[in-house]
């Protein structure tokens, strides 16, 4: 059921939930018109980023995670492109999303900061590298250079290193593929060979959850001082972790390393924090059914992604952390229907609970006259 606004029946669920006195068609048209505002996605994205930047300190991890939104059955959505479905591990049709979240080492709490959709088929698209670089620049500017960017193996690219090392104060941890050549003692050496021959004098046992079960790993770790051939002026460190698999885990970082267990383990823990919050990043897509959003125009879909960023920021940062929100957090958790209780990872429960609470909060948009004098006004997102 497409309309002249290019919107399928995706917005009809939202319109019905409002239960306004005007016709459903009019509500859908209003919602669609609002989504079409050219500056909406940018305005929401910048507001959330600036709010999240306040929570970033010098050692906060800024975890960059390019992900995808797969639209398996879509054929008419604007600028549909080929993506690699991260769930099914196959190629499909959809869009890419640059996600950046802040987190502290060893924590499962997150601060959503960037959630920006793009397509390589869009008219203003330059390259995937440029999209990631733009996200890094936005976050760096908002945080005044605070924080440490953390990338998986997909970040092991010359173009990104050129950007990251362009600022002498920018810090990063990038997992290595192993085929890159690094300068060690002035000579180029393949990363995997360097790692395999690296002494790992320190040991630690960790428990990692995989497919719902816990597995113990005995790890040994060490490091080697290295440089990138294209940037020999910057001293870097290759932190090597053996014990996760046949090949060592290799982390290239700007952080100065020395023969100290705690210093090395901090870098290892920083990267493992990225693993810990992967479930949280999946939550952003799944709790809000982002892959099921059915708007045909690219601009409206970008606006939806920005709204999801704002909603996930509210659930992750505001609910349950501010004194004025404690009562709401209590009702939200109580309303969430969990057969086995509220898990330690509570973002899914919060999303369900917020939906439950809002469903009982009244119909449509209430005007000031419809509310008691002591409750005039609505919650303003990110208000103090």
Secondary structure, DSSP 8 states (H G I E B T S, - for coil): ---TTSB-THHHHHHHHH--SS-HHHHHHHHHHHHT-TTHHHHHHHHHHHHHHTT--TT-EEEEEEEEEE-TT-SSSTT-EEEEETTTTEEEEEEEEEEEEEE-TT----EEEEEEEE-TTSTT---HHHHHHHHHHHHHHHHTT-SEEEE-GGG--HHHHHHHTTSTT-EEEEE--S--EEEETTEEEEHHHHHHTS---EEEEEEEEETTEEEEEEEEEEEEEEEETTEEEEEEEEEEEESSSSS-EEEEESS---S-HHHHHHHHHHHHHHHHTHHHHHHHHHTTTGGG--B-SHHHHHHHHHHHHHHHHIIIIITTTSGGGHHHHHHHHHHS--TT---SS-HHHHHHHHHHHHHTS-SS---GGGS-GGG-S---TT--
